[in-house]
């Protein structure tokens, strides 16, 4: 029997949190593995993990300063004595390392869910220090670092200084929806997307795309699920262009399966991505994808088979791709079926979980 403790922020229900939940859920099938979780925020992730029966401790970072967080996590780690501490993101990586005081037998594993994100502030002393600390720890102190895409793996080795033998590529995986059936849309054609309303997602570009399409087709609307600090900026653009009836910000959505069922096409406009859970979920729901040729998209989508990739950030080029699938029902349905099959074969929960389990065994074996 060996024990793994996950340290996760849990402030949002976004890609990293969804992936961590599915990983914990999948790992429950292994009888020789005991799981525990430490979260820095209460919320949906905490509730979902509680529902699995996995022990969870929540240390609210909004009520504790950094030193109090370190103290409480150290004690929790000392009391539980995990063989592996598996952290997600910068702050969690630093806290995982600091928790090793009096717990030197624990191994450290981290998952890098994507490339570093800029918050738009050119000079951010605190952010730069955290980034440098994280880089040094991943390169020197972590026993294994998981990259979710080839681009992330290359970045970890070439930019962060991680040893190649310590970096392992494990793609994210999802559960395919049961009783799946996608019928041809009878109402307006709906182009949708989901994600945190953060600068890296570049939803303003999506508004520009909608503006181009609105001038050429009246039966197309856009829906975006998610929330975040960019919401007001995005809504201002929607209002500026008079797209209130064409572009809907629907906020946080609990039932994502129902959201995907309402769509005819999934559009992503991110500046970079690892292997985004939302795109895999859309594909699993039989939707073709239009996305920029960045990050891990080329590892998920074969251009012209599972969707269409755009090599630049010109809204007119994105609009052309969207309209091409809008005008061709058969092509759109064929791509959607191929996308679902792609996820079933290569991005399943079972495949992801088995690879993480093997990694845990290898790390504990030294």
CORBELCOR-V448837 format. One record per residue. N is the residue number from 1. RES is the residue in three letters. SS is DSSP state (A for helix, B for strand, O for the rest). NEAR is the number of other C-alpha atoms within 10 Angstrom. D_CENTER is the distance of its C-alpha to the mean C-alpha in Angstrom with 2 decimals. Layout:
n res ss near d_center
N RES SS NEAR D_CENTER
N RES SS NEAR D_CENTER
//
This chain:
n res ss near d_center
1 UNK O 8 30.04
2 UNK B 15 27.35
3 UNK B 18 24.95
4 UNK B 23 21.33
5 UNK B 25 20.11
6 UNK B 23 16.44
7 UNK B 27 16.10
8 UNK B 24 13.15
9 UNK O 25 13.37
10 UNK O 22 12.64
11 UNK O 17 13.50
12 UNK O 17 10.90
13 UNK O 20 9.49
14 UNK O 17 5.98
15 UNK A 19 2.50
16 UNK A 21 4.49
17 UNK A 20 7.39
18 UNK A 18 7.22
19 UNK A 20 6.85
20 UNK A 21 9.58
21 UNK A 18 11.59
22 UNK A 20 11.86
23 UNK A 21 12.78
24 UNK A 19 15.37
25 UNK A 19 16.65
26 UNK A 17 17.18
27 UNK A 20 18.85
28 UNK O 16 21.41
29 UNK O 10 23.39
30 UNK O 11 24.58
31 UNK O 9 27.81
32 UNK O 9 28.12
33 UNK B 15 24.88
34 UNK B 17 24.71
35 UNK B 19 21.51
36 UNK B 20 21.30
37 UNK B 21 18.66
38 UNK B 22 19.10
39 UNK B 22 17.17
40 UNK O 23 17.92
41 UNK O 20 17.76
42 UNK O 17 18.97
43 UNK O 14 17.22
44 UNK A 15 15.48
45 UNK A 22 13.67
46 UNK A 26 17.16
47 UNK A 11 18.80
48 UNK A 15 16.72
49 UNK A 19 17.37
50 UNK A 14 20.97
51 UNK A 11 21.22
52 UNK A 12 20.57
53 UNK O 12 23.48
54 UNK O 17 21.67
55 UNK B 15 23.41
56 UNK B 18 21.45
57 UNK B 19 22.72
58 UNK B 19 21.46
59 UNK O 19 22.69
60 UNK O 16 22.12
61 UNK O 16 21.42
62 UNK O 9 22.86
63 UNK O 11 26.15
64 UNK O 13 26.38
65 UNK O 10 26.88
66 UNK A 12 25.35
67 UNK A 10 28.43
68 UNK A 13 28.48
69 UNK A 17 24.87
70 UNK A 19 25.87
71 UNK A 13 29.01
72 UNK A 16 27.50
73 UNK A 24 24.74
74 UNK A 21 27.49
75 UNK A 16 29.66
76 UNK A 16 27.04
77 UNK A 21 26.31
78 UNK A 17 30.08
79 UNK A 10 30.83
80 UNK A 14 28.32
81 UNK O 20 28.83
82 UNK O 22 25.70
83 UNK O 21 26.00
84 UNK B 22 22.42
85 UNK B 25 20.25
86 UNK B 24 16.56
87 UNK B 27 14.68
88 UNK B 22 11.24
89 UNK O 18 11.38
90 UNK A 23 14.79
91 UNK A 18 16.69
92 UNK A 21 15.94
93 UNK A 27 17.09
94 UNK A 20 20.25
95 UNK A 19 20.97
96 UNK A 28 20.63
97 UNK A 22 23.16
98 UNK A 14 25.49
99 UNK O 23 25.52
100 UNK O 20 27.24
101 UNK O 13 30.57
102 UNK O 12 32.92
103 UNK O 18 30.23
104 UNK O 12 30.60
105 UNK O 13 30.32
106 UNK O 23 26.58
107 UNK B 23 24.34
108 UNK B 26 21.17
109 UNK B 25 17.89
110 UNK B 24 14.68
111 UNK B 22 11.24
112 UNK B 22 10.21
113 UNK O 22 6.52
114 UNK O 22 8.02
115 UNK O 17 11.42
116 UNK O 14 13.12
117 UNK O 12 12.93
118 UNK O 12 16.36
119 UNK O 11 17.41
120 UNK O 9 20.31
121 UNK O 8 22.87
122 UNK O 7 24.82
123 UNK O 8 26.46
124 UNK O 11 24.41
125 UNK A 10 26.29
126 UNK A 8 24.20
127 UNK A 14 20.88
128 UNK A 11 22.65
129 UNK A 11 24.10
130 UNK A 14 20.88
131 UNK A 16 19.34
132 UNK A 13 22.55
133 UNK A 15 22.74
134 UNK A 20 19.28
135 UNK A 20 20.26
136 UNK A 15 23.57
137 UNK A 18 22.31
138 UNK A 28 19.84
139 UNK A 20 22.71
140 UNK A 11 25.52
141 UNK O 15 24.65
142 UNK O 21 21.72
143 UNK O 19 22.87
144 UNK B 25 19.74
145 UNK B 27 16.50
146 UNK B 22 13.79
147 UNK B 26 12.26
148 UNK O 23 9.52
149 UNK O 28 11.55
150 UNK A 19 15.19
151 UNK A 20 14.78
152 UNK A 24 12.98
153 UNK A 25 15.76
154 UNK A 15 18.39
155 UNK A 17 17.37
156 UNK A 23 17.58
157 UNK A 16 20.96
158 UNK A 12 22.53
159 UNK O 10 21.39
160 UNK O 17 20.60
161 UNK O 14 23.51
162 UNK O 24 22.00
163 UNK O 15 24.35
164 UNK A 15 23.29
165 UNK A 10 24.37
166 UNK A 16 22.02
167 UNK B 23 18.84
168 UNK B 19 17.52
169 UNK B 16 15.22
170 UNK O 23 13.29
171 UNK O 24 10.99
172 UNK O 28 8.38
173 UNK O 25 10.46
174 UNK B 22 11.05
175 UNK O 15 14.35
176 UNK O 21 16.38
177 UNK O 13 18.09
178 UNK O 7 21.74
179 UNK O 5 24.73
180 UNK O 11 22.95
181 UNK O 10 25.13
182 UNK O 15 24.45
183 UNK O 9 27.61
184 UNK O 12 28.60
185 UNK O 13 27.97
186 UNK O 6 31.20
187 UNK O 9 30.31
188 UNK O 14 28.73
189 UNK B 19 26.25
190 UNK B 21 22.78
191 UNK B 22 20.04
192 UNK B 23 16.79
193 UNK B 25 13.30
194 UNK B 28 10.66
195 UNK O 23 8.55
196 UNK O 22 9.67
197 UNK O 23 13.10
198 UNK O 18 12.89
199 UNK A 17 14.91
200 UNK A 17 12.30
201 UNK A 19 11.42
202 UNK O 17 15.22
203 UNK A 25 16.08
204 UNK A 20 19.69
205 UNK A 18 19.78
206 UNK A 24 18.97
207 UNK A 21 21.90
208 UNK A 19 24.06
209 UNK A 21 23.28
210 UNK A 27 24.26
211 UNK A 21 27.38
212 UNK A 17 28.40
213 UNK A 22 27.90
214 UNK A 19 29.77
215 UNK O 8 32.76
216 UNK O 12 32.87
217 UNK O 13 31.82
218 UNK O 11 32.36
219 UNK O 13 30.77
220 UNK B 19 27.11
221 UNK B 21 24.88
222 UNK B 24 21.30
223 UNK B 21 19.03
224 UNK B 23 15.88
225 UNK B 19 14.12
226 UNK O 19 12.73
227 UNK O 18 14.49
228 UNK O 14 14.87
229 UNK O 11 17.57
230 UNK O 16 17.88
231 UNK A 17 19.03
232 UNK A 11 22.71
233 UNK A 12 22.59
234 UNK A 19 21.02
235 UNK A 18 23.55
236 UNK A 12 26.33
237 UNK A 16 25.65
238 UNK A 22 25.69
239 UNK A 12 28.96
240 UNK A 10 30.39
241 UNK O 14 30.11
242 UNK O 13 31.34
243 UNK O 18 28.30
244 UNK O 14 28.20
245 UNK O 10 29.05
246 UNK O 19 26.72
247 UNK B 24 23.43
248 UNK B 16 22.11
249 UNK B 19 19.57
250 UNK B 13 19.23
251 UNK B 17 17.30
252 UNK O 16 15.16
253 UNK O 15 15.55
254 UNK O 11 16.10
255 UNK O 8 16.95
256 UNK A 15 14.25
257 UNK A 14 16.43
258 UNK A 11 19.23
259 UNK A 18 17.33
260 UNK A 24 16.55
261 UNK A 17 20.20
262 UNK O 18 21.41
263 UNK O 23 19.98
264 UNK O 26 21.81
265 UNK B 26 19.38
266 UNK B 26 15.74
267 UNK B 25 15.41
268 UNK O 25 12.78
269 UNK O 24 14.29
270 UNK O 21 11.83
271 UNK O 16 13.80
272 UNK O 21 11.46
273 UNK O 24 8.13
274 UNK O 24 7.36
275 UNK O 27 6.71
276 UNK O 26 4.48
277 UNK A 21 4.84
278 UNK A 20 7.04
279 UNK A 25 9.06
280 UNK A 27 9.71
281 UNK A 21 10.76
282 UNK A 29 12.90
283 UNK A 30 14.43
284 UNK A 28 15.13
285 UNK O 25 16.94
286 UNK O 32 19.06
287 UNK O 30 17.94
288 UNK O 31 18.53
289 UNK B 31 16.08
290 UNK B 27 17.26
291 UNK B 24 15.15
292 UNK B 22 16.25
293 UNK O 21 17.14
294 UNK O 18 14.79
295 UNK O 20 12.33
296 UNK O 20 11.46
297 UNK A 24 12.61
298 UNK A 16 16.02
299 UNK A 13 14.89
300 UNK A 22 13.66
301 UNK O 25 16.20
302 UNK O 15 19.90
303 UNK B 17 21.41
304 UNK O 13 23.90
305 UNK O 18 22.88
306 UNK O 25 19.46
307 UNK B 27 19.44
308 UNK B 23 20.42
309 UNK B 21 19.15
310 UNK B 17 20.57
311 UNK O 12 21.81
312 UNK O 11 22.36
313 UNK O 15 21.33
314 UNK O 12 24.46
315 UNK A 19 24.01
316 UNK A 15 27.04
317 UNK A 15 25.53
318 UNK A 29 22.41
319 UNK A 20 24.92
320 UNK A 14 27.06
321 UNK A 16 24.30
322 UNK A 21 23.53
323 UNK A 15 27.26
324 UNK A 14 27.86
325 UNK A 20 25.78
326 UNK A 19 27.22
327 UNK O 10 30.67
328 UNK O 10 30.16
329 UNK A 14 29.36
330 UNK A 11 30.06
331 UNK A 17 27.79
332 UNK A 24 24.90
333 UNK A 20 25.49
334 UNK A 16 25.94
335 UNK A 24 22.67
336 UNK A 27 20.89
337 UNK A 20 22.66
338 UNK A 22 21.85
339 UNK A 26 18.10
340 UNK A 23 18.28
341 UNK A 17 20.41
342 UNK A 20 18.12
343 UNK A 24 15.30
344 UNK A 20 18.11
345 UNK A 9 19.52
346 UNK A 15 16.81
347 UNK O 24 13.41
348 UNK B 19 14.80
349 UNK A 22 14.12
350 UNK A 17 17.55
351 UNK A 18 17.04
352 UNK A 21 13.99
353 UNK A 22 15.93
354 UNK A 16 19.15
355 UNK A 15 17.91
356 UNK A 16 16.69
357 UNK A 16 20.00
358 UNK A 10 21.97
359 UNK A 18 20.39
360 UNK A 22 21.39
361 UNK A 14 24.83
362 UNK A 11 25.28
363 UNK A 17 24.41
364 UNK A 16 26.76
365 UNK O 7 29.37
366 UNK O 7 29.43
//
